Amino acid sequence: MKKDVFTLLGGFLTALLFFFGTIGVSFDWFTTESINAFVIVISAFVALSVNVYAVWKNTHFLQGLKVWLRKKEAKKQNK
């Protein structure tokens, strides 16, 4: 699924490049190589974001949940 989204992004940018070429607008930096590099950077950023979220969730969130459950269990046993 993710690869398909990035392929669509690259296809859209390539179509935009051809459109600009058709109407006579050109940018030196906007080439097929720069589009491919941009798609790679975006895909790497998304992967990094997902992994950072997973690490945060598994360390901080779950540890807090375990502490809360222990406190709740301790209160149950004291009653």
Backbone as JSON, one array per atom type, in Angstrom:
{
  "sequence": "MKKDVFTLLGGFLTALLFFFGTIGVSFDWFTTESINAFVIVISAFVALSVNVYAVWKNTHFLQGLKVWLRKKEAKKQNK",
  "N": [[0.82, -1.19, 0.0], [1.88, 1.29, 0.91], [4.0, 1.61, -0.87], [2.63, 1.87, -3.26], [1.35, 4.33, -2.92], [3.54, 6.08, -2.87], [4.52, 5.63, -5.42], [2.43, 6.65, -6.92], [2.66, 9.34, -6.15], [5.18, 9.97, -7.27], [4.51, 9.55, -9.97], [2.6, 11.59, -10.33], [4.19, 13.89, -9.94], [5.97, 13.57, -12.07], [4.19, 13.78, -14.21], [3.49, 16.43, -13.82], [5.94, 17.62, -14.38], [6.14, 17.05, -17.15], [3.91, 18.48, -18.02], [4.62, 21.13, -17.38], [6.8, 21.34, -19.13], [5.45, 21.2, -21.56], [4.0, 23.58, -21.67], [6.02, 25.34, -21.75], [7.37, 26.13, -19.48], [10.17, 25.87, -17.47], [12.26, 24.49, -15.01], [15.47, 24.44, -13.65], [16.13, 22.74, -11.58], [14.05, 20.96, -11.39], [13.76, 17.97, -12.29], [13.66, 14.6, -13.67], [15.35, 13.06, -12.1], [15.45, 14.58, -9.73], [12.81, 14.35, -8.93], [12.61, 11.58, -8.43], [14.45, 11.41, -6.32], [13.15, 13.02, -4.44], [10.81, 11.53, -3.92], [11.96, 9.29, -2.72], [13.04, 10.47, -0.41], [10.68, 11.36, 0.87], [9.39, 8.89, 1.29], [11.23, 7.7, 3.04], [11.04, 9.47, 5.18], [8.39, 9.07, 6.02], [8.54, 6.39, 6.82], [10.39, 6.67, 8.93], [8.88, 8.3, 10.65], [6.72, 6.61, 11.31], [8.11, 4.56, 12.64], [9.29, 5.95, 14.79], [6.98, 6.72, 16.18], [6.03, 4.15, 16.86], [8.07, 3.25, 18.58], [7.87, 5.17, 20.62], [5.26, 4.66, 21.51], [5.48, 1.99, 22.4], [7.34, 2.22, 24.45], [6.91, 4.52, 26.29], [4.06, 4.93, 26.48], [2.97, 2.31, 26.93], [4.39, 1.6, 29.24], [3.42, 3.46, 31.05], [0.77, 2.67, 31.1], [1.03, 0.1, 32.22], [1.93, 0.78, 34.8], [-0.29, 2.18, 35.74], [-2.2, 0.1, 35.73], [-1.06, -1.59, 37.67], [-1.31, 0.03, 39.95], [-4.06, 0.19, 40.1], [-4.7, -2.49, 40.57], [-3.44, -2.84, 43.04], [-4.98, -1.16, 44.65], [-7.36, -2.56, 44.55], [-6.69, -4.87, 45.95], [-6.22, -3.86, 48.48], [-8.7, -3.18, 49.44]],
  "CA": [[0.0, 0.0, 0.0], [2.72, 2.49, 0.99], [4.77, 1.73, -2.11], [1.71, 2.36, -4.28], [1.13, 5.76, -2.71], [4.74, 6.8, -3.3], [4.57, 5.52, -6.87], [1.47, 7.65, -7.43], [3.26, 10.67, -5.95], [6.2, 10.14, -8.31], [3.82, 9.71, -11.25], [2.01, 12.92, -10.39], [5.25, 14.88, -10.14], [6.46, 13.41, -13.44], [3.18, 14.39, -15.09], [3.63, 17.87, -13.65], [7.14, 17.99, -15.12], [5.8, 17.05, -18.58], [2.97, 19.58, -18.26], [5.4, 22.38, -17.43], [7.57, 21.32, -20.37], [4.55, 21.45, -22.68], [3.61, 24.99, -21.72], [7.23, 26.15, -21.9], [7.95, 26.52, -18.19], [11.17, 24.89, -17.07], [13.09, 24.77, -13.84], [16.7, 23.65, -13.74], [16.18, 21.77, -10.49], [12.9, 20.06, -11.46], [14.06, 16.95, -13.3], [13.24, 13.25, -13.29], [16.2, 12.63, -10.98], [15.03, 15.26, -8.5], [11.52, 13.76, -8.54], [12.91, 10.28, -7.82], [15.08, 11.66, -5.03], [12.12, 13.54, -3.54], [9.95, 10.41, -3.53], [12.74, 8.48, -1.78], [13.11, 11.21, 0.85], [9.35, 11.33, 1.49], [9.13, 7.54, 1.79], [12.08, 7.49, 4.2], [10.49, 10.27, 6.27], [7.19, 8.39, 6.51], [9.0, 5.21, 7.55], [10.97, 7.15, 10.18], [7.79, 8.77, 11.51], [5.99, 5.43, 11.82], [8.96, 3.86, 13.59], [9.41, 6.78, 16.0], [5.71, 6.57, 16.89], [5.97, 2.8, 17.43], [8.99, 3.21, 19.71], [7.26, 5.98, 21.69], [4.09, 3.95, 22.03], [5.9, 0.79, 23.11], [8.11, 2.51, 25.66], [6.28, 5.44, 27.24], [2.63, 4.71, 26.66], [2.71, 1.01, 27.55], [4.91, 1.6, 30.59], [2.45, 4.2, 31.85], [-0.41, 1.82, 31.25], [1.36, -0.95, 33.19], [1.96, 1.4, 36.13], [-1.68, 2.45, 36.1], [-2.84, -1.18, 36.03], [-0.54, -2.05, 38.95], [-1.93, 0.84, 41.0], [-5.46, -0.22, 40.18], [-4.71, -3.82, 41.19], [-3.07, -2.66, 44.44], [-6.15, -0.6, 45.31], [-8.33, -3.65, 44.66], [-6.25, -5.8, 46.99], [-6.29, -3.18, 49.77], [-10.09, -3.05, 49.87]],
  "C": [[0.87, 1.25, 0.0], [3.48, 2.71, -0.31], [3.89, 2.28, -3.23], [1.47, 3.86, -4.16], [2.34, 6.56, -3.19], [4.92, 6.72, -4.81], [3.61, 6.51, -7.51], [2.0, 9.07, -7.26], [4.32, 10.95, -7.01], [5.58, 10.3, -9.69], [3.19, 11.07, -11.4], [3.06, 13.99, -10.64], [5.85, 14.78, -11.54], [5.48, 14.0, -14.44], [3.24, 15.91, -15.01], [4.85, 18.39, -14.4], [6.84, 18.06, -16.62], [4.84, 18.18, -18.92], [3.72, 20.9, -18.34], [6.23, 22.45, -18.7], [6.71, 21.64, -21.58], [4.19, 22.92, -22.8], [4.83, 25.92, -21.75], [7.83, 26.65, -20.6], [8.96, 25.45, -17.79], [11.94, 25.41, -15.86], [14.31, 23.88, -13.94], [16.72, 22.53, -12.71], [15.07, 20.72, -10.56], [13.1, 19.08, -12.61], [13.54, 15.6, -12.81], [14.07, 12.74, -12.12], [15.79, 13.29, -9.68], [13.69, 14.73, -8.01], [11.75, 12.42, -7.86], [13.54, 10.45, -6.44], [14.06, 12.16, -4.01], [11.21, 12.42, -3.04], [10.68, 9.51, -2.53], [12.81, 9.16, -0.41], [11.77, 11.17, 1.58], [9.06, 9.94, 2.05], [9.99, 7.24, 3.02], [11.56, 8.27, 5.41], [9.25, 9.61, 6.87], [7.58, 7.15, 7.32], [9.6, 5.6, 8.9], [9.88, 7.58, 11.15], [7.02, 7.6, 12.12], [6.82, 4.7, 12.87], [9.15, 4.64, 14.89], [8.12, 6.68, 16.82], [5.62, 5.2, 17.56], [6.87, 2.69, 18.65], [8.41, 3.99, 20.88], [6.1, 5.23, 22.34], [4.51, 2.76, 22.87], [6.67, 1.1, 24.39], [7.3, 3.34, 26.65], [4.83, 5.1, 27.5], [2.35, 3.39, 27.37], [3.26, 0.93, 28.96], [3.96, 2.35, 31.52], [1.2, 3.39, 32.1], [-0.16, 0.7, 32.26], [1.37, -0.41, 34.61], [0.54, 1.66, 36.61], [-2.42, 1.17, 36.47], [-2.36, -1.74, 37.37], [-1.17, -1.29, 40.11], [-3.39, 0.44, 41.19], [-5.59, -1.57, 40.88], [-4.39, -3.71, 42.68], [-4.24, -2.08, 45.23], [-7.22, -1.66, 45.53], [-7.96, -4.57, 45.82], [-6.34, -5.17, 48.37], [-7.72, -3.09, 50.29], [-10.6, -4.27, 50.52]]
}
